[in-house]
Amino acid sequence: MKKFLFNYVLPYLLYGVVQLLCRTLREKNLNPEGENYFQNLPGKYILTLWHGRIFYLFYHYRSRPDYYLLVSPSADGDLLARLARLMGYSVIRGSTFKQAKAGARSLIKVLRNEGRIIVVADGSRGPRCQAQPGCIQLARATGAPVIPMTYDAERKIEFNSWDRFALPLPFSRCQLNFGKPIQVPREAGDDAVQAKRREMEASLNHITAAAGEFS
């Protein structure tokens, strides 16, 4: 019974909570041109964000089956995968720690078929706000641009977790922000990949700080 509730009841409860809470938030986009850029792209791209800034963006891009999420093959991942499908995303199972090669191959296949993926820049375990190279390596392998994105809420709870997960409070103001596209040449060597990784990390930190400035 416990497994049934966790796998088949809890996802629907969480779906309802996400929908109800996020509909109360007052959204402002600090960089609509940045969002319009990739929304108007006819082909592949990679959206990337910090783990702690998933919540509202998960709602903002709901009902997008052309967006693929990489979800870990854990018990918690089973719950998240079901919730993601309810929200209208496509799901690939894998992680940066387990089944990494299989997950990467699946993401590369999506991008080579002109699909779009969402990648958490600091992974599923952190360290917090330190970009891992996987996103840049995917961009190098496929030629897809990387677009940093984030949000912040004026009133929120930050959990005491490794990622300081942000949960907006009802009726709070919420600000979205987007960074400039990052292109990675296919011939880029290891040093160039690291430089692009640092560029992505700096961009995410910059737009997150800006999203947290409310006037």
SULFEN-V280197 format. One record per residue. N is the residue number from 0. RES is the residue in one letter. SS is DSSP state (@ for helix, = for strand, . for the rest). OMEGA is omega in radians with two decimals (NA if undefined). D_CENTER is the distance of its C-alpha to the mean C-alpha in Angstrom with 2 decimals. Layout:
# SULFEN-V280197
((N RES SS OMEGA D_CENTER) (N RES SS OMEGA D_CENTER))
This chain:
# SULFEN-V280197
((0 M . -3.14 31.99) (1 K @ 3.13 29.38) (2 K @ 3.12 27.32) (3 F @ 3.14 27.81) (4 L @ -3.10 26.65) (5 F @ -3.02 23.50) (6 N @ -2.97 22.58) (7 Y @ 3.11 23.94) (8 V @ -3.10 24.55) (9 L @ 3.12 21.82) (10 P @ 3.14 18.95) (11 Y @ 3.07 20.97) (12 L @ 3.12 21.70) (13 L @ 3.10 18.11) (14 Y @ 3.12 17.39) (15 G @ 3.13 20.34) (16 V @ 3.13 19.40) (17 V @ -3.12 15.95) (18 Q @ -3.09 17.84) (19 L @ -3.11 20.74) (20 L @ -3.02 19.09) (21 C @ 3.10 16.68) (22 R . 3.10 19.65) (23 T . -3.03 21.55) (24 L . 3.13 19.24) (25 R = -2.99 20.50) (26 E = 2.98 17.89) (27 K = 3.12 18.56) (28 N = -3.13 16.79) (29 L . -3.10 17.90) (30 N . -3.13 17.28) (31 P @ 3.11 17.89) (32 E @ 3.12 19.16) (33 G @ 3.11 15.94) (34 E @ 3.13 14.16) (35 N @ -3.12 17.34) (36 Y @ -3.06 17.36) (37 F @ 3.09 14.59) (38 Q @ 3.14 15.37) (39 N . 3.09 18.85) (40 L . -3.12 18.21) (41 P . -3.03 20.09) (42 G . -2.96 18.36) (43 K . 2.94 15.49) (44 Y = -3.13 12.57) (45 I = 3.00 9.33) (46 L = -3.12 6.40) (47 T = -3.07 5.04) (48 L = 3.05 4.59) (49 W . -3.11 6.80) (50 H @ -3.10 7.06) (51 G @ -3.10 9.54) (52 R @ -3.10 7.83) (53 I . -2.79 5.86) (54 F @ -3.04 9.19) (55 Y @ 3.12 10.22) (56 L @ 3.06 7.34) (57 F @ 3.09 7.46) (58 Y @ -3.05 11.05) (59 H @ -3.10 11.10) (60 Y . 3.11 9.94) (61 R . 3.10 12.06) (62 S . 3.09 14.80) (63 R . 3.13 13.16) (64 P . 3.06 14.51) (65 D . 3.06 14.04) (66 Y = -3.12 10.24) (67 Y = 3.10 10.01) (68 L = 3.03 7.84) (69 L = -3.08 9.36) (70 V = -3.06 10.85) (71 S . -3.11 13.52) (72 P . -3.12 17.14) (73 S . 3.09 18.22) (74 A @ 3.07 19.79) (75 D @ 3.10 16.88) (76 G @ 3.08 14.73) (77 D @ 3.12 17.34) (78 L @ -3.13 16.79) (79 L @ 3.14 13.01) (80 A @ 3.11 13.72) (81 R @ 3.11 16.41) (82 L @ 3.14 14.52) (83 A @ 3.12 11.77) (84 R @ 3.07 14.83) (85 L @ 3.14 16.53) (86 M . 3.06 13.82) (87 G . 3.10 14.43) (88 Y . 2.90 11.77) (89 S = -3.00 13.08) (90 V = 2.98 12.55) (91 I = -3.13 13.49) (92 R = -3.14 14.81) (93 G . 3.12 14.79) (94 S . 3.09 13.49) (95 T . -3.10 14.26) (96 F . -3.14 17.34) (97 K . 3.14 18.71) (98 Q . -3.04 19.18) (99 A @ -3.10 17.30) (100 K @ 3.13 19.51) (101 A @ 3.12 19.32) (102 G @ 3.14 15.53) (103 A @ 3.12 15.62) (104 R @ 3.14 18.49) (105 S @ 3.12 16.83) (106 L @ 3.10 13.85) (107 I @ 3.12 16.59) (108 K @ 3.11 18.60) (109 V @ -3.10 16.04) (110 L @ 3.13 15.75) (111 R @ 3.03 19.53) (112 N . 3.09 20.03) (113 E . 3.07 18.29) (114 G . -3.11 15.20) (115 R = -3.14 11.59) (116 I = 3.04 8.63) (117 I = -3.07 4.84) (118 V = 3.06 5.05) (119 V = -2.97 4.75) (120 A . -3.13 7.65) (121 D . 3.01 9.97) (122 G . -3.09 9.80) (123 S . -3.10 11.02) (124 R . 3.12 14.14) (125 G . 0.12 13.88) (126 P . -3.06 15.86) (127 R . 3.05 13.97) (128 C . 2.98 12.75) (129 Q . -3.02 14.29) (130 A . 3.01 12.47) (131 Q . -3.03 13.38) (132 P . -3.01 14.95) (133 G @ -3.12 13.34) (134 C @ 3.14 11.05) (135 I @ 3.10 14.26) (136 Q @ 3.06 16.40) (137 L @ 3.12 14.68) (138 A @ 3.12 15.22) (139 R @ -3.08 18.77) (140 A @ -2.99 19.52) (141 T @ -3.07 18.63) (142 G . -3.14 19.05) (143 A . 3.06 15.72) (144 P = 3.09 14.69) (145 V = 3.14 11.57) (146 I = 3.07 10.37) (147 P = 3.10 8.96) (148 M = -3.12 7.84) (149 T = 3.00 8.45) (150 Y = 2.94 10.92) (151 D = 3.12 13.87) (152 A = -3.12 16.58) (153 E . 3.08 20.25) (154 R . -3.04 21.10) (155 K = 2.95 18.84) (156 I = 3.00 19.17) (157 E = -3.09 17.64) (158 F . 3.11 18.13) (159 N . 3.13 20.07) (160 S . -3.07 17.51) (161 W . -3.07 16.49) (162 D . -3.06 13.21) (163 R . -3.05 15.16) (164 F . -3.08 12.87) (165 A = 3.08 13.49) (166 L = -3.14 15.00) (167 P = 3.03 16.58) (168 L . -3.10 20.24) (169 P . 3.06 21.77) (170 F . 3.09 22.93) (171 S . 2.95 21.17) (172 R = -3.07 20.31) (173 C = -3.10 16.66) (174 Q = 3.05 15.74) (175 L = 3.06 12.91) (176 N = -3.08 12.96) (177 F = 3.11 12.14) (178 G . 3.11 13.49) (179 K . 3.11 15.87) (180 P . 3.11 15.08) (181 I = 3.11 15.72) (182 Q . -3.14 18.07) (183 V . 3.14 19.10) (184 P . 3.14 22.61) (185 R . -3.11 23.29) (186 E . -3.10 26.19) (187 A . 3.08 24.30) (188 G . -3.08 25.67) (189 D @ 3.14 24.29) (190 D @ 3.13 25.13) (191 A @ 3.09 23.39) (192 V @ 3.11 20.18) (193 Q @ 3.11 20.39) (194 A @ 3.10 21.13) (195 K @ 3.08 18.07) (196 R @ 3.11 15.94) (197 R @ 3.09 17.70) (198 E @ 3.12 17.25) (199 M @ 3.13 13.44) (200 E @ 3.14 13.71) (201 A @ 3.13 16.31) (202 S @ 3.13 14.49) (203 L @ 3.13 11.50) (204 N @ -3.14 14.30) (205 H @ -3.08 16.41) (206 I @ 3.09 14.29) (207 T @ 3.09 13.29) (208 A @ 3.14 17.04) (209 A @ 3.14 18.00) (210 A @ -3.13 15.88) (211 G . 3.13 17.83) (212 E . -3.14 21.15) (213 F . -3.13 22.75) (214 S . NA 26.25))
